[in-house]
Amino acid sequence: MSEISALALSFATTPVERAAPFAQQQARVTPSQASFGDVLQQLANETVATIKDGESAAIAGVHGKASTVQVVDAVMAAERSLQTMIAVRDKFVGAYQEISKMAI
């Protein structure tokens, strides 16, 4: 982790903000290869896939095809992904509100 990331992590106030750098490390597209929108699209797609996996595991658990541990792991991963996306959305909304307050 770079010094800037470590510094940003030290100022993070919520668990989701502290987990954000670790979620970014999982991204397959580097910033030099894609635009910011592409990275966000990939993050959204991975979140949707994780939530679908959690739902599939829950259904498999109801049918007795998955263990409780597998179901809990999948559902917790889906919850973490969803919380990360909500935190990203909240940051965008906050940034938009700040920009809309600026005098032009």
N, CA, C and O of each residue as an XYZ file, in Angstrom:
416
protein
N       0.858     -1.161      0.000
C       0.000      0.000      0.000
C       0.909      1.230      0.000
O       1.880      1.291      0.753
N       0.587      2.203     -0.845
C       1.414      3.398     -0.945
C       1.233      4.267      0.289
O       0.322      4.061      1.090
N       2.132      5.255      0.426
C       2.052      6.159      1.572
C       0.769      6.967      1.535
O       0.167      7.229      2.577
N       0.340      7.369      0.330
C      -0.891      8.152      0.206
C      -2.088      7.310      0.621
O      -2.972      7.792      1.328
N      -2.120      6.059      0.186
C      -3.224      5.183      0.573
C      -3.239      4.956      2.074
O      -4.304      4.932      2.691
N      -2.061      4.788      2.662
C      -1.994      4.586      4.105
C      -2.462      5.833      4.841
O      -3.124      5.738      5.875
N      -2.117      7.004      4.307
C      -2.544      8.253      4.930
C      -4.064      8.411      4.806
O      -4.734      8.788      5.768
N      -4.594      8.125      3.633
C      -6.047      8.217      3.443
C      -6.761      7.232      4.346
O      -7.821      7.543      4.890
N      -6.196      6.055      4.511
C      -6.790      5.041      5.372
C      -6.806      5.514      6.826
O      -7.744      5.213      7.565
N      -5.776      6.250      7.238
C      -5.725      6.712      8.623
C      -6.790      7.765      8.907
O      -7.200      7.923     10.057
N      -7.250      8.492      7.883
C      -8.279      9.512      8.059
C      -9.681      8.979      7.816
O     -10.653      9.706      8.023
N      -9.813      7.739      7.387
C     -11.130      7.161      7.135
C     -11.913      7.100      8.440
O     -11.373      6.755      9.491
N     -13.192      7.441      8.354
C     -13.993      7.529      9.569
C     -14.949      6.367      9.753
O     -15.338      6.072     10.883
N     -15.335      5.705      8.690
C     -16.273      4.602      8.799
C     -15.603      3.312      8.367
O     -14.593      3.348      7.664
N     -16.150      2.162      8.778
C     -15.571      0.890      8.342
C     -15.551      0.748      6.827
O     -14.624      0.159      6.271
N     -16.567      1.281      6.155
C     -16.612      1.173      4.698
C     -15.486      1.993      4.082
O     -14.846      1.546      3.130
N     -15.236      3.190      4.616
C     -14.141      4.005      4.102
C     -12.794      3.341      4.359
O     -11.888      3.433      3.531
N     -12.658      2.674      5.499
C     -11.401      1.986      5.783
C     -11.230      0.773      4.894
O     -10.098      0.385      4.608
N     -12.323      0.157      4.444
C     -12.240     -1.029      3.603
C     -12.089     -0.679      2.132
O     -11.697     -1.539      1.343
N     -12.385      0.551      1.737
C     -12.366      0.946      0.332
C     -11.029      0.679     -0.368
O     -11.043      0.161     -1.484
N      -9.861      1.009      0.236
C      -8.609      0.726     -0.466
C      -8.413     -0.760     -0.742
O      -7.806     -1.123     -1.750
N      -8.910     -1.616      0.127
C      -8.758     -3.039     -0.085
C      -9.678     -3.516     -1.201
O      -9.323     -4.425     -1.951
N     -10.848     -2.915     -1.315
C     -11.756     -3.247     -2.409
C     -11.159     -2.799     -3.733
O     -11.337     -3.471     -4.748
N     -10.448     -1.663     -3.739
C      -9.841     -1.166     -4.957
C      -8.710     -2.070     -5.423
O      -8.453     -2.155     -6.624
N      -8.035     -2.743     -4.514
C      -6.940     -3.614     -4.894
C      -7.432     -4.804     -5.702
O      -6.659     -5.402     -6.451
N      -8.707     -5.158     -5.564
C      -9.246     -6.302     -6.275
C      -9.601     -5.963     -7.715
O      -9.843     -6.868     -8.513
N      -9.637     -4.681     -8.068
C     -10.010     -4.275     -9.413
C      -8.994     -4.819    -10.413
O      -7.791     -4.808    -10.153
N      -9.480     -5.287    -11.544
C      -8.611     -5.884    -12.548
C      -8.090     -4.854    -13.544
O      -7.092     -5.103    -14.219
N      -8.738     -3.719    -13.647
C      -8.343     -2.686    -14.591
C      -7.540     -1.636    -13.851
O      -7.990     -1.105    -12.835
N      -6.348     -1.333    -14.358
C      -5.545     -0.294    -13.729
C      -5.964      1.062    -14.279
O      -6.456      1.147    -15.404
N      -5.775      2.125    -13.498
C      -6.187      3.454    -13.944
C      -5.550      3.883    -15.267
O      -6.161      4.646    -16.016
N      -4.347      3.415    -15.568
C      -3.699      3.805    -16.813
C      -4.336      3.125    -18.025
O      -4.145      3.572    -19.156
N      -5.091      2.048    -17.796
C      -5.695      1.318    -18.897
C      -7.118      1.761    -19.196
O      -7.592      1.562    -20.314
N      -7.805      2.348    -18.248
C      -9.211      2.647    -18.434
C      -9.566      3.980    -17.800
O      -8.825      4.530    -16.986
N     -10.716      4.474    -18.202
C     -11.189      5.724    -17.635
C     -11.798      5.471    -16.262
O     -12.017      4.329    -15.856
N     -12.064      6.563    -15.562
C     -12.685      6.469    -14.245
C     -14.052      5.800    -14.349
O     -14.426      5.002    -13.489
N     -14.785      6.124    -15.392
C     -16.103      5.514    -15.608
C     -16.010      4.014    -15.812
O     -16.858      3.260    -15.333
N     -14.967      3.578    -16.531
C     -14.779      2.139    -16.739
C     -14.512      1.411    -15.430
O     -15.021      0.312    -15.207
N     -13.712      2.027    -14.566
C     -13.400      1.419    -13.269
C     -14.667      1.325    -12.422
O     -14.913      0.306    -11.776
N     -15.469      2.392    -12.428
C     -16.729      2.371    -11.674
C     -17.689      1.329    -12.230
O     -18.372      0.642    -11.471
N     -17.742      1.210    -13.555
C     -18.613      0.204    -14.174
C     -18.175     -1.199    -13.764
O     -19.010     -2.051    -13.462
N     -16.878     -1.436    -13.755
C     -16.370     -2.746    -13.343
C     -16.697     -3.021    -11.880
O     -17.082     -4.136    -11.529
N     -16.546     -2.014    -11.029
C     -16.881     -2.179     -9.610
C     -18.366     -2.500     -9.446
O     -18.734     -3.360     -8.646
N     -19.209     -1.813    -10.197
C     -20.649     -2.077    -10.133
C     -20.966     -3.492    -10.614
O     -21.778     -4.189    -10.006
N     -20.325     -3.916    -11.704
C     -20.563     -5.275    -12.215
C     -20.120     -6.338    -11.220
O     -20.803     -7.346    -11.035
N     -18.976     -6.111    -10.579
C     -18.500     -7.070     -9.580
C     -19.427     -7.107     -8.369
O     -19.637     -8.165     -7.775
N     -19.977     -5.958     -8.006
C     -20.917     -5.911     -6.887
C     -22.173     -6.698     -7.207
O     -22.657     -7.470     -6.378
N     -22.700     -6.505     -8.407
C     -23.896     -7.245     -8.819
C     -23.617     -8.743     -8.829
O     -24.447     -9.531     -8.377
N     -22.459     -9.139     -9.339
C     -22.108    -10.563     -9.376
C     -21.990    -11.138     -7.968
O     -22.432    -12.259     -7.717
N     -21.398    -10.380     -7.054
C     -21.251    -10.842     -5.675
C     -22.609    -10.995     -4.998
O     -22.836    -11.953     -4.259
N     -23.509    -10.050     -5.254
C     -24.849    -10.142     -4.671
C     -25.599    -11.337     -5.244
O     -26.302    -12.036     -4.514
N     -25.455    -11.575     -6.540
C     -26.102    -12.749     -7.154
C     -25.544    -14.047     -6.570
O     -26.292    -14.997     -6.338
N     -24.224    -14.087     -6.332
C     -23.618    -15.264     -5.703
C     -24.181    -15.484     -4.310
O     -24.449    -16.619     -3.915
N     -24.363    -14.394     -3.562
C     -24.940    -14.497     -2.219
C     -26.360    -15.029     -2.257
O     -26.739    -15.863     -1.434
N     -27.150    -14.544     -3.215
C     -28.516    -15.037     -3.352
C     -28.537    -16.508     -3.747
O     -29.342    -17.283     -3.230
N     -27.658    -16.888     -4.659
C     -27.585    -18.290     -5.081
C     -27.194    -19.194     -3.920
O     -27.744    -20.283     -3.758
N     -26.242    -18.736     -3.114
C     -25.817    -19.529     -1.955
C     -26.953    -19.653     -0.951
O     -27.141    -20.714     -0.356
N     -27.712    -18.575     -0.758
C     -28.832    -18.624      0.184
C     -29.888    -19.622     -0.298
O     -30.422    -20.396      0.496
N     -30.180    -19.602     -1.576
C     -31.159    -20.544     -2.136
C     -30.637    -21.973     -2.024
O     -31.388    -22.887     -1.682
N     -29.349    -22.165     -2.313
C     -28.758    -23.499     -2.181
C     -28.806    -23.968     -0.731
O     -29.011    -25.153     -0.466
N     -28.618    -23.046      0.203
C     -28.694    -23.401      1.624
C     -30.099    -23.821      2.023
O     -30.268    -24.751      2.812
N     -31.111    -23.142      1.483
C     -32.496    -23.495      1.784
C     -32.811    -24.900      1.266
O     -33.547    -25.654      1.901
N     -32.248    -25.239      0.112
C     -32.481    -26.566     -0.475
C     -31.544    -27.632      0.089
O     -31.624    -28.795     -0.306
N     -30.660    -27.249      1.007
C     -29.759    -28.213      1.633
C     -28.553    -28.565      0.794
O     -27.883    -29.559      1.074
N     -28.253    -27.778     -0.230
C     -27.130    -28.066     -1.117
C     -25.859    -27.319     -0.734
O     -24.801    -27.557     -1.317
N     -25.952    -26.419      0.238
C     -24.789    -25.652      0.693
C     -24.771    -25.643      2.211
O     -25.815    -25.652      2.864
N     -23.563    -25.624      2.760
C     -23.441    -25.595      4.217
C     -23.742    -24.189      4.743
O     -23.746    -23.212      3.994
N     -23.986    -24.120      6.019
C     -24.269    -22.831      6.659
C     -23.086    -21.889      6.518
O     -23.266    -20.690      6.304
N     -21.881    -22.421      6.635
C     -20.675    -21.598      6.521
C     -20.587    -20.988      5.124
O     -20.266    -19.807      4.985
N     -20.866    -21.775      4.095
C     -20.821    -21.264      2.722
C     -21.863    -20.166      2.510
O     -21.591    -19.155      1.862
N     -23.040    -20.373      3.056
C     -24.108    -19.376      2.915
C     -23.723    -18.090      3.623
O     -23.865    -17.003      3.062
N     -23.241    -18.203      4.847
C     -22.865    -17.008      5.611
C     -21.727    -16.265      4.920
O     -21.766    -15.038      4.831
N     -20.713    -16.980      4.429
C     -19.600    -16.330      3.733
C     -20.078    -15.579      2.493
O     -19.671    -14.440      2.261
N     -20.932    -16.204      1.706
C     -21.423    -15.572      0.480
C     -22.295    -14.360      0.786
O     -22.184    -13.329      0.122
N     -23.155    -14.478      1.781
C     -24.031    -13.359      2.134
C     -23.223    -12.205      2.729
O     -23.508    -11.043      2.440
N     -22.233    -12.505      3.544
C     -21.395    -11.446      4.114
C     -20.580    -10.745      3.030
O     -20.402     -9.528      3.085
N     -20.085    -11.491      2.050
C     -19.359    -10.870      0.934
C     -20.285     -9.955      0.148
O     -19.883     -8.866     -0.263
N     -21.522    -10.391     -0.064
C     -22.496     -9.554     -0.762
C     -22.791     -8.291      0.034
O     -22.916     -7.209     -0.539
N     -22.903     -8.423      1.343
C     -23.174     -7.255      2.187
C     -22.020     -6.263      2.144
O     -22.243     -5.055      2.064
N     -20.781     -6.766      2.197
C     -19.610     -5.883      2.118
C     -19.580     -5.135      0.785
O     -19.306     -3.936      0.746
N     -19.860     -5.845     -0.296
C     -19.865     -5.209     -1.617
C     -20.938     -4.136     -1.702
O     -20.699     -3.051     -2.231
N     -22.108     -4.436     -1.186
C     -23.199     -3.476     -1.216
C     -22.866     -2.243     -0.372
O     -23.141     -1.117     -0.787
N     -22.278     -2.447      0.802
C     -21.901     -1.320      1.652
C     -20.849     -0.450      0.972
O     -20.883      0.774      1.101
N     -19.922     -1.061      0.255
C     -18.907     -0.310     -0.464
C     -19.543      0.535     -1.561
O     -19.201      1.707     -1.723
N     -20.466     -0.058     -2.311
C     -21.141      0.700     -3.374
C     -21.990      1.836     -2.798
O     -22.058      2.915     -3.387
N     -22.625      1.607     -1.674
C     -23.415      2.668     -1.038
C     -22.496      3.809     -0.598
O     -22.851      4.978     -0.743
N     -21.331      3.480     -0.068
C     -20.380      4.515      0.342
C     -19.898      5.308     -0.868
O     -19.754      6.528     -0.786
N     -19.648      4.640     -1.982
C     -19.226      5.323     -3.209
C     -20.341      6.247     -3.692
O     -20.089      7.393     -4.065
N     -21.570      5.743     -3.683
C     -22.709      6.567     -4.093
C     -22.846      7.799     -3.206
O     -23.066      8.903     -3.704
N     -22.719      7.614     -1.905
C     -22.833      8.734     -0.973
C     -21.755      9.787     -1.227
O     -22.019     10.984     -1.122
N     -20.550      9.346     -1.560
C     -19.473     10.294     -1.875
C     -19.795     11.067     -3.138
O     -19.534     12.268     -3.213
N     -20.366     10.387     -4.146
C     -20.751     11.073     -5.378
C     -21.851     12.096     -5.121
O     -21.794     13.214     -5.633
N     -22.830     11.724     -4.347
C     -23.921     12.648     -4.033
C     -23.376     13.858     -3.282
O     -23.744     14.994     -3.582
N     -22.513     13.621     -2.318
C     -21.912     14.723     -1.572
C     -21.091     15.636     -2.470
O     -21.159     16.859     -2.340
N     -20.317     15.054     -3.378
C     -19.519     15.857     -4.306
C     -20.426     16.656     -5.235
O     -20.153     17.824     -5.509
N     -21.488     16.049     -5.716
C     -22.433     16.755     -6.581
C     -23.081     17.921     -5.846
O     -23.236     19.005     -6.409
N     -23.455     17.703     -4.606
C     -24.073     18.772     -3.824
C     -23.101     19.920     -3.598
O     -23.499     21.084     -3.653
N     -21.834     19.610     -3.345
C     -20.823     20.653     -3.164
C     -20.632     21.443     -4.457
O     -20.522     22.669     -4.429
N     -20.595     20.746     -5.576
C     -20.411     21.425     -6.867
C     -21.636     22.302     -7.178
O     -21.492     23.412     -7.690
N     -22.816     21.808     -6.871
C     -24.029     22.585     -7.167
C     -24.136     23.836     -6.306
O     -24.845     24.771     -6.680
N     -23.464     23.883     -5.180
C     -23.465     25.062     -4.319
C     -22.501     26.145     -4.783
O     -22.597     27.296     -4.359
N     -21.575     25.770     -5.654
C     -20.552     26.737     -6.103
C     -21.177     27.823     -6.972
O     -22.062     27.565     -7.788
N     -20.694     29.026     -6.775
C     -21.136     30.141     -7.612
C     -20.324     30.139     -8.911
O     -19.104     29.976     -8.904
N     -21.021     30.321     -9.995
C     -20.331     30.302    -11.296
C     -20.250     31.708    -11.842
O     -19.707     31.919    -12.926
